[in-house]
Every structure is written in C-alpha cells, then in structure tokens.
Amino acid sequence: MVREAKHSESKSDFIHKLAIAQKEINETIYWLELLFETSYLTKNQFEDIEAGATEIIKILTSINKTTKKSINH
C-alpha cells in the first residue's frame, strides 16, 4: 500500500492508502503475536520483528499527520 500511495491520485487518496497500510501492519503484529504464542517464533525473534513493525506504524502515522496538516493549511 505504501508503494501504491506513492502514485496516488490526490493527497486524500495518499492518506487513505497509508491508513490502509497502517491497518495492514497492525494485522501483521497480530499474526506475529500468534506465532510467538504458539512457539513458532522465539522471544528474541518476536521482539525484533515487532519492534520493526512498531517503528513502521510510527512512521506511517507521522507521514499521515503531516499530510493531513498540509491539506488543512
């Protein structure tokens, strides 16, 4: 979705696509939690991947907020 957002038709479309990307990374974290709880991932593996996913959420949130501000100004 992030790649698709790069070629969005408008700022609103860009924001929408990034919001979908946020939902997708959130779902990814859910599946990572399940993999950890079923011992498919070790604690270290889970923590490393989850930390990266959390950082992606923060980045997407920041981009979305900045873009929304630019629309309102």
Order of alpha helices (4+ residues) and beta strands (2+ residues): alpha-alpha-alpha
